[in-house]
Amino acid sequence: MNENFRAAYKRARTQTLAEAGPVILAHHEQLTLIQGSGREVATVDLGPYTVSMAVAHVPLALFTMLAPYPEGLIPDDRLAP
């Protein structure tokens, strides 16, 4: 059964990627551009991106933790770590 699933998944993935426009896959420090049947792989330094991402998530985290839903005081359980 697992082999049948893997084969079906591979066919669906191959067809989806063939019909899609350019797709960029990120895996660790490798970016893979898939366009049609072509594939190009590049290694990139994600250090600056990682720092930027961490900084960019601070406002999102604060909003998520502090925004009262619904209006009113923020409950203690929402402020607890």
VEXDRENMAR-170395 format. One line per 10 residues: their letters; for each residue x, y, z of N, C-alpha, C, O. Coordinates in Angstrom, 1 decimal, decimal comma. Layout:
REM residues N
A) X:Y:Z:X:Y:Z:X:Y:Z:X:Y:Z ~ ...
REM end
This chain:
REM residues 81
MNENFRAAYK) 0,8:-1,2:0,0:0,0:0,0:0,0:0,9:1,3:0,0:0,6:2,2:-0,7 ~ 1,9:1,3:0,8:2,8:2,4:0,9:3,5:2,7:-0,5:3,6:3,9:-0,9 ~ 3,9:1,6:-1,2:4,5:1,8:-2,5:3,4:2,4:-3,5:3,8:3,3:-4,3 ~ 2,2:2,0:-3,4:1,1:2,5:-4,3:0,9:4,0:-4,0:0,8:4,8:-4,9 ~ 0,9:4,4:-2,7:0,8:5,8:-2,4:1,9:6,6:-2,9:1,7:7,7:-3,5 ~ 3,2:6,1:-2,7:4,3:6,9:-3,1:4,3:7,0:-4,6:4,7:8,1:-5,1 ~ 3,9:6,0:-5,4:3,8:6,1:-6,8:2,8:7,2:-7,3:3,0:8,0:-8,1 ~ 1,6:7,1:-6,6:0,5:8,1:-6,9:1,0:9,5:-6,6:0,7:10,4:-7,3 ~ 1,7:9,7:-5,4:2,1:11,0:-5,0:3,2:11,5:-6,0:3,2:12,7:-6,4 ~ 4,1:10,6:-6,5:5,1:11,0:-7,4:4,5:11,5:-8,7:4,9:12,5:-9,3
RARTQTLAEA) 3,5:10,8:-9,2:2,8:11,2:-10,5:2,1:12,5:-10,3:2,2:13,4:-11,1 ~ 1,4:12,7:-9,2:0,7:13,9:-8,9:1,7:15,1:-8,8:1,4:16,2:-9,3 ~ 2,8:14,9:-8,1:3,8:15,9:-7,9:4,4:16,3:-9,2:4,6:17,5:-9,6 ~ 4,8:15,3:-10,0:5,4:15,5:-11,3:4,4:16,3:-12,2:4,9:17,3:-12,9 ~ 3,2:15,9:-12,3:2,2:16,6:-13,1:2,0:18,0:-12,6:1,9:19,0:-13,5 ~ 1,8:18,2:-11,3:1,6:19,6:-10,8:2,8:20,5:-11,1:2,5:21,6:-11,5 ~ 4,0:20,0:-10,9:5,2:20,9:-11,2:5,3:21,2:-12,7:5,7:22,2:-13,1 ~ 4,9:20,2:-13,5:5,0:20,4:-15,0:4,0:21,5:-15,4:4,3:22,2:-16,4 ~ 2,8:21,5:-14,8:1,8:22,5:-15,2:2,0:23,8:-14,5:1,4:24,8:-15,0 ~ 2,7:23,9:-13,5:2,9:25,2:-12,7:3,9:26,0:-13,5:4,7:25,6:-14,3
GPVILAHHEQ) 3,9:27,3:-13,1:4,9:28,2:-13,6:6,2:27,9:-12,9:6,3:26,8:-12,3 ~ 7,2:28,8:-12,9:8,4:28,5:-12,2:8,1:28,3:-10,7:7,3:29,0:-10,1 ~ 8,8:27,3:-10,1:8,6:27,0:-8,7:10,0:27,1:-8,1:11,0:26,5:-8,6 ~ 10,1:27,7:-6,9:11,4:27,8:-6,2:11,2:27,0:-4,9:10,3:27,3:-4,1 ~ 12,0:25,9:-4,7:12,0:25,1:-3,5:13,2:25,5:-2,6:14,3:25,6:-3,1 ~ 12,9:25,8:-1,3:14,0:26,1:-0,4:14,2:24,9:0,5:13,2:24,5:1,2 ~ 15,4:24,4:0,6:15,7:23,3:1,6:17,1:23,7:2,2:18,1:23,6:1,5 ~ 17,1:24,0:3,4:18,3:24,5:4,1:18,9:25,6:3,3:18,2:26,6:3,1 ~ 20,1:25,5:2,9:20,8:26,6:2,1:20,8:26,4:0,6:21,6:27,0:-0,1 ~ 19,9:25,5:0,2:19,8:25,3:-1,3:18,5:25,7:-1,8:17,4:25,4:-1,2
LTLIQGSGRE) 18,5:26,5:-2,9:17,3:26,9:-3,6:17,3:26,1:-4,9:18,3:26,1:-5,6 ~ 16,1:25,5:-5,2:16,0:24,8:-6,5:14,9:25,5:-7,3:13,8:25,6:-6,9 ~ 15,3:25,9:-8,5:14,3:26,5:-9,5:13,9:25,4:-10,4:14,7:24,8:-11,1 ~ 12,6:25,1:-10,4:12,0:24,1:-11,3:11,1:24,9:-12,3:10,2:25,6:-12,0 ~ 11,5:24,7:-13,6:10,7:25,4:-14,7:10,6:24,4:-15,8:11,6:24,0:-16,5 ~ 9,4:23,9:-16,0:9,1:22,9:-17,0:9,8:21,6:-16,6:9,7:21,2:-15,4 ~ 10,7:21,1:-17,5:11,4:19,9:-17,1:12,8:20,2:-16,6:13,6:19,3:-16,3 ~ 13,1:21,5:-16,6:14,5:22,0:-16,2:14,5:22,2:-14,7:13,5:22,4:-14,0 ~ 15,7:22,1:-14,1:16,0:22,2:-12,7:17,3:22,8:-12,5:18,3:22,3:-13,0 ~ 17,4:23,9:-11,7:18,7:24,5:-11,4:18,8:24,6:-9,9:17,8:25,0:-9,2
VATVDLGPYT) 20,0:24,3:-9,3:20,1:24,4:-7,9:21,2:25,4:-7,6:22,3:25,4:-8,3 ~ 21,0:26,2:-6,6:22,0:27,2:-6,1:22,1:27,1:-4,6:21,1:26,9:-3,9 ~ 23,3:27,3:-4,1:23,5:27,4:-2,7:23,6:28,9:-2,3:24,2:29,7:-2,9 ~ 22,8:29,2:-1,2:22,8:30,6:-0,8:23,1:30,7:0,7:22,9:29,8:1,4 ~ 23,6:31,9:1,1:23,8:32,2:2,5:22,5:32,8:3,1:22,1:33,9:2,8 ~ 21,8:32,0:3,9:20,6:32,4:4,5:20,7:33,2:5,8:19,7:33,5:6,4 ~ 22,0:33,4:6,2:22,2:34,1:7,5:21,4:35,4:7,6:20,7:35,7:8,5 ~ 21,6:36,3:6,6:20,9:37,6:6,7:19,4:37,4:6,6:18,7:38,2:7,3 ~ 18,9:36,5:5,9:17,4:36,2:5,9:16,9:35,7:7,2:15,9:36,2:7,7 ~ 17,7:34,9:7,8:17,3:34,3:9,1:17,2:35,4:10,2:16,2:35,5:11,0
VSMAVAHVPL) 18,2:36,3:10,2:18,1:37,5:11,1:16,9:38,4:10,8:16,2:38,8:11,7 ~ 16,7:38,7:9,5:15,6:39,5:9,2:14,3:38,9:9,5:13,3:39,5:10,0 ~ 14,2:37,6:9,3:12,9:36,9:9,6:12,6:36,9:11,1:11,5:37,1:11,5 ~ 13,7:36,7:11,9:13,5:36,8:13,4:13,0:38,1:13,8:12,1:38,3:14,7 ~ 13,6:39,2:13,3:13,2:40,5:13,6:11,8:40,8:13,1:11,0:41,4:13,8 ~ 11,4:40,4:11,9:10,1:40,6:11,4:9,0:39,9:12,1:7,9:40,4:12,1 ~ 9,4:38,8:12,8:8,3:38,1:13,5:8,0:38,7:14,9:7,1:38,3:15,5 ~ 8,9:39,6:15,4:8,6:40,2:16,7:7,3:40,9:16,7:6,5:40,6:17,7 ~ 7,0:41,8:15,8:5,7:42,5:15,8:4,5:41,5:15,7:3,5:41,6:16,4 ~ 4,7:40,4:14,9:3,6:39,5:14,8:3,4:38,7:16,1:2,3:38,5:16,5
ALFTMLAPYP) 4,5:38,3:16,7:4,4:37,6:18,0:3,7:38,5:19,1:2,9:38,1:19,8 ~ 4,1:39,8:19,1:3,5:40,7:20,1:2,0:40,9:19,8:1,2:40,8:20,8 ~ 1,7:41,1:18,6:0,3:41,2:18,3:-0,5:40,0:18,6:-1,6:40,1:19,2 ~ 0,0:38,8:18,3:-0,7:37,6:18,6:-0,9:37,4:20,1:-1,9:36,9:20,5 ~ 0,1:37,7:20,9:0,1:37,5:22,3:-0,8:38,6:23,0:-1,4:38,3:24,0 ~ -0,8:39,8:22,5:-1,4:40,9:23,3:-2,7:41,4:22,7:-3,4:42,1:23,5 ~ -3,0:41,1:21,5:-4,2:41,7:20,9:-5,4:41,0:21,6:-5,5:39,8:21,6 ~ -6,3:41,8:22,2:-7,4:41,2:22,9:-8,5:40,8:21,9:-8,9:41,5:21,1 ~ -8,9:39,5:22,1:-10,0:39,0:21,3:-11,0:38,4:22,2:-10,7:37,5:22,9 ~ -12,2:38,9:22,3:-12,7:40,1:21,8:-12,2:41,3:22,6:-11,3:41,2:23,4
EGLIPDDRLA) -12,8:42,5:22,4:-12,4:43,7:23,0:-12,5:43,5:24,5:-13,3:42,8:25,1 ~ -11,6:44,2:25,2:-11,6:44,2:26,7:-10,2:43,9:27,2:-9,2:43,9:26,5 ~ -10,1:43,6:28,5:-8,9:43,3:29,1:-8,3:42,0:28,6:-9,0:41,1:28,2 ~ -7,0:41,9:28,6:-6,3:40,7:28,2:-6,3:39,7:29,3:-5,8:40,0:30,4 ~ -6,9:38,5:29,2:-6,9:37,5:30,3:-5,5:37,1:30,7:-4,6:37,0:29,9 ~ -5,4:36,7:32,0:-4,1:36,3:32,5:-3,5:35,1:31,8:-2,3:35,0:31,5 ~ -4,4:34,1:31,4:-3,9:32,9:30,7:-3,3:33,2:29,4:-2,5:32,5:28,9 ~ -3,8:34,3:28,7:-3,2:34,7:27,4:-1,8:35,3:27,6:-1,0:35,3:26,7 ~ -1,5:35,9:28,8:-0,2:36,5:29,0:0,8:35,5:29,6:2,0:35,8:29,6 ~ 0,3:34,4:30,1:1,2:33,4:30,7:2,1:32,8:29,6:1,6:32,6:28,4
P) 3,3:32,4:30,0:4,2:31,8:29,0:3,8:30,4:28,6:4,5:29,8:27,8
REM end
